[in-house]
């Protein structure tokens, strides 16, 4: 009795399930789905969504909409709801609703480009790196530990210049929680601006 699942489909289902586990723990790994689901799209997406839904159903049954926990407050405290967190966009005068709109358009454009690209032309690791790296530069988080996934993707994709972006939050983080003698104009976007410059220069040299 043979299984209707080919080995490649089984691997796709397993990959989707693992991504679903990651998303259930922390939302931002969902950014990897457009890169990971270009082959066996339905299998990967169904597996990932199924794991997330099944893992949250017991919580929803008990607490309802409170399952969101601190997330709405987090988005407000971190400045995403009012558009103040997008530091690089702020450098070009975009704040508030306009910053949120441009951030969404940029991220959606990269997602669509990766989704439409063939995995043979743009590998999963590189596609995931571009997606997560773009999100990192757009969202400019203050917490350095969010960069750990970016470090892994940079190494897997062989694009070590992105390590400069992963290190970008440290300047902002240290300025906020220590008495560094730097101005706000330098401390807030400075690390991200430098990281973006490194990626741009190295990428231009490679091409």
BELVENMO-V572504 format. One line per field, one symbol per residue. psi: psi as a letter, one per 30 degrees, with the letter a starting at -180 (. if undefined). A space follows every 10 residues. Layout:
# BELVENMO-V572504
psi=???
This chain:
# BELVENMO-V572504
psi=jlkfjleeee eeeeeeeeee eeeeekefff ffeeefgfkh eeeeeeeeee eeeeffeeee eefbffffbf eeeeeeefge eggffieeef fggklbeeee eeeeeeeeee eeeeefkkff ejleeeeeee eeeeeeeefi lfjffffeee eeeeeefhif fffeeefefe eeeeeegahk illeeeedfe eeeeeeeeee eeeeee.
